[in-house]
């Protein structure tokens, strides 16, 4: 493609490109996100994108950073450490939740980008306030954040086809598969088929996940104190 005068004067910046890449991946999945496709969206040559990103891995890292940039880290309060930790984890989930198809990209960026580092430091600070050693805080914090990323990437129904009809057909087939199981052998699974396939409330799904994370952390701390 021969650059036109419009293309030669068009200004792109990494933040703008990362936002466009995130929107594309949200809509069509990571497999659709390529340097060439992003260039087409901005009506430039692929070389114009390579001026900002060395390769696709570099672009994916920028998308992960773009998601983490949306973390609204709560200010410290006088609340108990576990209540403040709950708020931090909720802020993390709130940033990831709109992006279930690509939230996994944040996993290796938390300890690299400024927003991820700030959240990691605050998480460990609260855990040490609660009584964890620094090393235990690192391990508990890492596993808790990884678990919440998985909570988002495995949200039931979130990664189905974006076409409403195709999505409903896929969910219906999954419900039918569970409902076809023997109710005598699997009475609880068959009775909860709808919830297992797609929870009635995604807000409750995430609230429960965060509560489980915090409750688990308190349980681990109690075990460490008893040992």
C-alpha positions in Angstrom: 0.0 0.0 0.0 1.5 3.4 -1.0 1.2 5.9 1.8 -1.0 8.9 0.9 -0.5 12.4 2.2 -3.1 11.6 4.8 -1.3 8.5 6.0 2.1 10.3 6.1 0.7 13.0 8.4 -1.4 10.6 10.5 -0.1 10.5 14.1 -0.3 7.3 16.1 0.9 6.7 19.6 1.3 3.5 21.5 -1.5 4.3 24.0 -4.0 4.8 21.1 -2.9 1.7 19.4 -3.1 -0.4 22.6 -6.7 0.8 23.1 -7.6 -0.1 19.5 -6.0 -3.5 19.9 -7.9 -4.1 23.2 -11.2 -3.2 21.5 -10.5 -5.6 18.7 -9.5 -8.4 21.0 -12.5 -7.9 23.2 -14.8 -8.1 20.1 -13.1 -11.0 18.2 -10.6 -12.7 20.5 -6.8 -12.7 20.6 -6.5 -14.8 17.5 -8.0 -11.8 15.5 -5.4 -9.4 16.9 -2.6 -9.1 14.4 -0.2 -6.2 13.4 -1.7 -6.3 9.9 -5.3 -6.1 11.2 -4.5 -3.3 13.6 -2.8 -1.4 10.7 -6.0 -1.8 8.6 -8.1 -0.4 11.4 -6.0 2.7 11.4 -5.6 2.9 7.6 -1.8 2.7 7.8 0.9 0.2 6.7 2.0 -2.5 9.1 5.4 -0.8 9.2 3.7 2.2 11.0 2.6 -0.2 13.8 6.1 -1.7 14.0 7.5 1.7 14.7 5.8 1.4 18.1 5.8 -2.4 18.7 8.6 -4.7 17.9 6.3 -7.7 17.3 2.9 -9.1 18.4 4.2 -10.1 21.8 5.2 -6.5 22.4 1.7 -5.4 21.3 0.1 -8.0 23.6 2.1 -6.7 26.5 0.8 -3.2 25.8 -2.7 -4.5 25.8 -2.1 -6.1 29.2 -0.8 -2.8 30.5 -3.7 -1.0 29.1 -6.1 -3.1 31.1 -4.2 -2.7 34.3 -4.2 1.1 33.7 -7.9 1.0 34.5 -7.3 -0.1 38.1 -8.8 2.5 40.4 -6.7 1.6 43.5 -8.5 2.6 46.7 -6.9 5.1 49.1 -5.9 3.7 52.5 -8.6 3.9 55.2 -9.0 3.2 58.8 -10.9 -0.1 58.0 -9.5 -3.4 59.0 -6.8 -4.8 56.7 -9.0 -7.5 55.2 -11.8 -4.9 54.3 -9.2 -2.8 52.6 -7.8 -5.8 50.8 -11.3 -6.7 49.6 -11.5 -3.2 48.1 -8.2 -3.6 46.3 -9.1 -7.0 44.9 -12.5 -5.7 43.8 -10.8 -2.8 42.0 -8.5 -5.3 40.2 -11.5 -7.4 39.2 -13.4 -4.3 38.1 -10.6 -3.4 35.7 -10.4 -6.9 34.2 -14.1 -7.8 34.1 -14.9 -6.0 30.8 -12.2 -8.0 29.1 -12.7 -11.7 29.7 -11.1 -12.7 26.4 -7.9 -11.0 27.1 -7.7 -10.6 30.9 -5.0 -13.3 31.0 -2.6 -10.9 29.4 -2.3 -9.0 32.7 -0.7 -12.1 34.4 2.9 -11.3 33.5 2.5 -7.5 33.5 1.5 -6.9 37.1 5.1 -6.7 38.3 6.2 -4.6 35.2 3.7 -1.8 34.6 3.3 1.0 37.1 -0.3 0.4 37.9 0.3 -3.3 38.4 3.3 -2.6 40.7 1.2 -0.1 42.7 -1.5 -2.7 43.2 1.0 -5.5 44.1 2.8 -3.3 46.6 -0.5 -2.3 48.2 -1.7 -5.9 48.3 1.5 -7.0 50.1 1.3 -4.1 52.4 -2.1 -5.1 53.6 -1.2 -8.7 53.9 1.8 -7.9 56.1 -0.4 -5.6 58.2 -2.7 -8.6 58.7 0.2 -10.7 60.0 1.8 -12.4 57.0 5.6 -12.4 56.6 6.9 -10.6 53.5 7.5 -13.9 51.8 4.2 -15.4 52.7 2.5 -12.1 51.6 4.2 -12.4 48.2 3.0 -16.0 47.7 -0.5 -15.4 49.0 -0.8 -12.2 47.0 0.4 -13.8 43.8 -1.9 -16.8 44.0 -4.9 -14.6 45.0 -4.4 -12.3 42.0 -3.8 -15.2 39.6 -7.0 -16.8 40.9 -9.0 -13.6 40.2 -7.6 -13.4 36.7 -8.9 -17.0 36.2 -12.3 -15.9 37.7 -12.6 -13.4 34.9 -11.2 -15.5 32.0 -13.5 -18.4 32.9 -16.7 -16.4 33.5 -19.4 -18.7 32.3 -20.8 -17.6 29.0 -18.4 -14.7 28.6 -16.3 -16.3 25.9 -19.2 -17.6 23.8 -19.8 -16.3 20.3 -20.7 -12.5 20.3 -23.5 -13.0 17.9 -26.6 -13.2 20.2 -28.3 -16.0 18.3 -25.1 -18.1 18.1 -24.4 -17.4 21.7 -27.8 -18.5 22.9 -27.6 -21.6 20.7 -24.3 -22.6 22.3 -25.5 -22.0 25.8 -28.7 -24.0 25.1 -26.7 -26.9 23.9 -24.5 -26.9 27.0 -27.6 -26.7 29.2 -29.2 -29.6 27.3 -26.0 -31.6 27.8 -26.1 -31.2 31.6 -29.9 -31.7 31.8 -29.5 -35.0 29.9 -27.4 -36.5 32.7 -29.1 -38.9 35.0 -30.9 -37.0 37.8 -30.5 -40.1 40.0 -26.7 -40.1 39.7 -26.2 -36.4 39.4 -29.2 -34.8 41.2 -27.4 -31.6 42.2 -25.7 -31.0 38.8 -28.9 -31.5 36.8 -30.9 -29.3 39.1 -28.3 -26.5 38.9 -27.7 -26.8 35.1 -28.7 -23.2 34.3 -26.4 -21.7 37.0 -23.5 -23.9 36.1 -23.7 -22.9 32.5 -24.4 -19.2 32.9 -25.0 -17.6 36.3 -28.2 -15.6 36.6 -26.2 -12.7 38.1 -22.6 -11.9 37.0 -22.4 -9.3 39.8 -23.0 -12.1 42.3 -20.6 -14.3 40.5 -17.8 -11.8 41.0 -18.8 -10.8 44.5 -18.7 -14.4 45.5 -15.3 -14.9 43.9 -13.8 -12.0 45.7 -15.3 -13.0 49.0 -13.9 -16.5 48.6 -10.4 -15.0 47.9 -10.5 -12.9 51.1 -12.0 -15.7 53.2 -9.3 -18.1 51.9 -6.6 -15.6 52.8 -7.9 -15.2 56.3 -8.0 -19.0 56.6 -4.4 -19.4 55.5 -3.3 -16.7 58.0 -5.1 -18.6 60.8 -3.4 -21.8 59.8 0.0 -20.2 59.8 -0.6 -18.7 63.3 -1.6 -22.1 64.6 1.4 -23.9 63.1 
